Amino acid sequence: MIRRENVASLWTRANGQSINSAFDGPAISIPVTGTANGEPNGEAIGFDAIGSGYFTLSDDAITQPLRYFARTSNDGPEPAPLVLLAAGSNWKYLDDGSNQGTAWRNSGFNDSGWSNGVAQLGYGDGDEQTMTGYGTDANNKYLTTYFRTKFVVDNAADLTNLKMKLVVDDGAAVFLNGLPAAYYHLATNAAYNTAASPEQGLDLEDTWLAFSLDPNLLVNGANTLAVEVHQWSPISSDISFDLQLLATSQPVAHEPPTLSVARNGATVILSWPTNAGGFVLESIPAFGPPNVWVAASGQVDTVGGQFTVTNATVAPAGLYRLRAP
């Protein structure tokens, strides 16, 4: 890239291509301010730390404005994941060795009688934030411990690339909103007294294991994660559990509704699609101070898949718009 006072040029370079060879190719002009009211003497470019755009810099002794240009291509770095459930979160847990069947996996299950604590949960390693129990016989420990927690999602339809990161020793079955999400060292629908197989290796007992989950399991509002952790043997010395849930937010693009205007004698009829729910029709007599848009007068009717407002004029001439909710 070469930057001069009011222009900048960018050359793309392929892997293994020399700089001299890249400069022989065509240049791409990229925007810089380079004006008297923008940068007094713009001569530099600085890229932001995450590759989402660049800054243009100036070297004027008195004013040194900083301008930012956002990336417009889609080949930049992946957006930072959205944390739905953080490591070290609070969990309800049941460590009495009982057979809980399947009802405990569901969102409406009453876990008010369970214990609670922050992760990492378990025993035997010395790094637990919350110690769980295993019964009264160290040589015949409970095979299964149950965990539940809730988290809130506001835009489930916009979430993709749902990832679960799991610390577990030895095996786990994970359910999201009552449905199976992942199994590790356990067969599908393993019974509560099934031993995990194989035993978790020592080098993996505190390792975050990554799993891709189906984002369609998420719902708007409260979501419930239910996890049962299984020992490989009743003589095992320890269990470990922590979990985090991440996703990528990709808002669904919606085409803006079209506002149509027709005149019928002395009245004006404005209409827009009924699938554009929540949009508000506003009007203003004309552009100019104070530029105050107000809700347009007139009753909103529904005719043939269109919202319509008749006689919505506020002056002999006016401007109308639909404002997004």
N, C-alpha and C positions, 0 to 999 in steps of 0.2 A: 504494500500500500504506500502511496505517496500522497502527502497532504501539503497543499499550498494555502495561501490566505483564504481564498474563497472557492476552492474546488479540491476534491479528493478523488483519487482513482484507485481501484482495487483490481488486482490480478489474481485469478484462482490458480492454485498449484496442485497438481496431482501427486499422489504418493510416489516418491522416487524421482520426481521431476526437478531439474536444477532451477535455481532462481533465475539464471540468465534465460533459460528456455521459457519459463513462465512469463517473463517480461516481454518475450517476443509475441505473445498472444494478445488478443484484444483486451482493453481495460474496461472495467465497469465503473461508471461514475456513481459516487455515493454522496448523499446530501451532507452539506456542512453549512453553517450559518454564513460566515464570511461577509457580513454587512456592517455598515457603520453603527446601526442600532442593535446589532446582535453581538458580534465579537469585534472589538476594536482592531485586533491583529491576530486572528485565529491562525495558529500554526501547528496544533498538535491534536492527536486523537488518543483517548484512553478507553480501553474496553472494560466493561464491568466484570465482576468476578465470576458470574454464572453464565456469561455468554448471551445475555438477553438484549444487548444493545451496546452503544458506545457513547462516550462523552466527547465533545469538542472543547478544547481549552484555548485560552488567550494569554498573552503575555504583556498586556497593557499595565503600566506602572500604577494606575489609579483604580480602574475597574477591571475585574477579571471574571467575567461571567462564565458560567458553566452550562452548556446545553447538552441535552440528552436525546438520542435517537434510538427508539426501540427497534428490535429485530423485527423484520417483516417476513422473513422466510420461515419455513417450518422445519428446517434442518438443524435447529439449535438443540441444546441439551434438554433432557427430559425434565419436566417440572418437578419440583420437590414433592414427595409423596405427602398425602394428607394423612395425619395420624388419627385413626379412629379409636384406637385403644393403645395407650402407652405402656412400655415396660414398667414394671413396678406398680401396676394399678392395684386397686383394692378388689378382693375376691371374697365371696361367700364360699365356705367349704364344709364338707361333712366327712369326718374321719373315724366313723364308728364301725366300719367293716360290713355295713348292711347292704342288702340287695335293694337298690332303689328302682329297679325296673326301667321304664322309659319315660314316665311322666315328668321326672326331674329335668329332662332336657328342654321342656317347653317353656315359652315365655311366661305363661300364666301360673307356673308352679310357685307355691308358697314356700320360700326358703327362709322365712323370718326366724326359724328356730336354728338355723345353721350358724356356725362361727364365722368370723370374718377377719381378714388381715391383708396386708400388702405383700406383693410378690418381691422377691422370690420366696415361694412357699415350699415346705418340705422338712426333712430332718436328715441328720447324719453327716453333713458336709461342713457345717460351721459357717456357711455363707448365707444362710436363710435370714430373711427379714421377719418371717412368721413361721414358727415351728408347728407342724401338724403332728397328730398322734398316730400310733400304729397298734394300739391294744396293750395288753398287760404282759404278753409273752414275746420277748425279743427274738425267740427262735421260731415264732409262728405269727409273724406280723400280718396285718390286713393287706390283701393284695391290691385293693382298689380304694382310692380317695377321690371324692367328687368336688368339682369347683364350678362356680357360676358367677357371672358378672353381666352388667348391662352397659350399653353405650348408645349414644343418640346420633342418628344420621338425619340430616335435613334434606338431602338431595340424592337419594338412592339411585335414581335413574341416570344421574350424571357421573356415577362412579364406575371406573374400570380398573383393570389390573389390580384386583384385590389380592393382597399378600398377607400371609400369616407367618410370623416368626415365633418359633417355639423353642424353649428350653425345657427338656423333659428327661427324666430318668425313672423308668425305663421305656414305657410305652404310653400312648394316649389315643383316645377317641374324642374327636372334636365335633360339636354340633352347634350350628348357627340357626337360631330361631326354630329349634326343634328338629332340624334336618341335618343329616350327616354332611360334614364338611371335609374332614380329613381323618385318616387313620395312620398311626405310626407304631410299628412293631405289634400291631393287633389286626386280626382279621375283621372284616365287616361284621357288625352285629355280634361281636365277641361278648360272651357272658361276663357278668360282673366278677366272677371268680376265676377268669381266664388269666393265666400268667402271660406277661409280655414276652415276646420272642423275636429276635435274640436279646440277650442282656445288652444294655447300652454300654458302649466302650468308655473307658475312663477319660479318653481324650475328647469325648463328645458330651460329657455330662453337663458342661457349662457352655456349650456351643449353641448359638442361635441357628436353628434349622429353618429353612425357608420352604413354604408351601404356597402354591397358587390356588385360590379359592374362587368359587363361582360368585361373581358380584350380584347375580340375580337372587341370591339368598338374603340380601340386605332389604330392609324395608324402611320407609320414612318413619321417623320417630324412634321409639325405644327398640333396641335390638338386644338379644340375649345370646351370650356365649356360654355353653355348658361343656365341660371337659372332664373326662374321667381318666385318671392316671393309674396305670397298672405297674406293679412290681414284677420282676422276672422270677422272683422266688420269695417265699415267706421268710427266708433267712437273710434276704438282702439288707445291707446296712444303711441304705439311704434312698430317698426320693427327692427329686427336684422338679419345680414347675414355675414357669413364667411365660407370658404370651403377649405379643403385640400384634396389632392389626393395622395395615397401611393400605391406601388406595390412591389412585390417580383420579383427579376430578377433571372430567371432560364435558363441560356444559353443552347440552344439545343446542345446536344453532336453530333458531326459529326465524322464518321470514317475517318481516314486519307487515302488519295488515295494511291493506290499501283503503284509504279514505276516499270515497266517491262523492261527488257533488253534482246535483241536478237541480234545475230551476223549474218550478211549476207555478206559473203565474207570478204572484207577489211573494211566494214562499220559496224557501230553499230546503231541499231534502238532502241530508247527508246520510251515508250508509257505510258500514264496514262489516266484515265477516263475524258471525257469532262465535267462531272458534278463537277469536281474539278476546277472550274473557278477561275482564279486569282493566282494559284500556279505558281511559277517561277522555271524552270529547271536550276540548277547551277552545275558547275563542278570544280574539283580541280585535279591537276596531281597526288598527293599523300598526305597523312597526313605528317605533318612536317612543320616547320617554312617556310614561314610566315602564312600558313593556310588561304589563301585568296580564298574564293569561288567567282567565277565570273559567269555571265550568260553564259550558254552553247551556243556554236555556232550552226548554222543550222536553217533551216526554220521549223516552226511549222505547220504541216498539220493536217487535221481532217480526220480520216479513221475509219468508222464503230464504231462510238461512242468513239473513242480514239484520244487524241492528240498524234502525233508522231513527232519525230525529228530523221532524218537520218544523218549519218556521223557527229555526234556531238562530236567526240573525240578531245581532246586538247593535247594528248600525247599518246605514245604507250600504256600506262596504265593510268587509271584515275578513279576517284570516282564521282558519280552523286547523286544529291538529289533534292527533291521538297521543295521549301521554301514557307511557308504559307504567304498569303498576309498580 
